[in-house]
Amino acid sequence: MAKKPPAKRSPREKREKVKDIFVARPFEGLIDETEWVALRELVPAASAPLKLSPELAAEAGDRAVTLATVLPMAWPAMHRADGHVFIGLQRHIQSGDVSRDLAAALIAALQTKPGQPVAVPALPGPGPRLQDVLADEGLKVTLHEGFDFWLAPDAADDPNVKASLERANESIYPTVRLSAAPSAYWCQVPDKAHVRWVLPDNEDAALDALARLAASDAIRLGEGTKFAGMFRAHGLLVPVWDLPLGPPAADWDQPLAEFAKRYSEVLGAGESLTAAERRARQGLLGRQLTLR
C-alpha cells in the first residue's frame, strides 16, 4: 500500500513551528558574547563596525557594515544611499533565535539596493546565523550621546529627519562603559544610578558565586550602594547595583574591580553551598529584575 503524503502545515502552523525553536544563548560562540548582550539590553545608543566572513564579503563587495543599538523607527536594517549598511540590534525579534534573525536582516540589507527600504522576513526560518556570516573578531564599540551616526552627512538638512532625530535623542540616558570588567556599564536614569555587568559564565555557576558573596555580605560595591538584584539576558546573568547619584561613573571602576576579584575567587568553588549560601541563592532568585 502506498504511503500517504505528509499533511501540509498551514501558514499559522509553520509560524508556530519557527517560534518553537528557542535558542537560550543566541550569541554563544561569538568572541564578544557578553558585549552583544549588553548592547542589546543595557546600552541606549552605541555602534560597532562589523566585519563579514570571507565568503559573505566576497559576495557583498566593499560595503561598510555597522551594528547599531537602535535604528530609525526600530527598523531591523537599512542600506543608506551612500552604500553604508546598518543592522539594528534592539528590535522586536519574531522567532526564538535572535542570532538567526539578525543574520537574516544583514543578508537582506546587503541584497537591497542603496537607498531602498530593506524588506526583512518576520520569520526567516532555518539558515545562517551571526556566527556564520561574521568574521571571528571582537566588537569595537563606540557610545554615542545621540543618534546622528544613523545619518549620511547631508541627511539632517531634512526638517522631518531632524525632528525624528531629536525625539530619538530625548530617549537616551547617560551611559558609560566601565574599564574594570568587560561588558560592565554605569548608567543614570532620572532618579537613580546603576552599575550593570553582564557575567560571561554559566548561569548556575554565576548564581552560586553571587550566592556565596551575598551570604558573606560581600556582594555590594561599597558604602551607600545596594545590590538591587539581577536579570537573565540571553542565557547570561546580569547583576545590578543601585548607587548614590553624586559620584561620577569613573568612581565605580575600583569598587567593581574589587568585586570582580571577589567574584572570581568564589566562582567554581568545588565544595557544595552551605545552608546560609543556599538561602542566599533562593533570595537572589526571588529578586530577579525585569529590565525596561
Secondary structure, DSSP 8 states (H G I E B T S, - for coil): ----------HHHHHHHHHH---SSTTTTSTTHHHHHHHHHT-SSEEEE--B-HHHHHHH-S--EEEES--GGG-SEEE-TTS-EEEESSS---SS-HHHHHHHHHHHHHTS-TTS-----SS--S---HHHHB-S-----EE-SSSGGGS-TTGGGSHHHHHHHHHHHTT---EEE-SSSTTEEEEEETTEEEEEE---S-HHHHHHHHHHHHHTT--S-STT-EEEEEEEETTEEEEEEEE-SSS-GGGGHHHHHHHHHHHHHHTT-SS---HHHHHHHHHHHTTB----
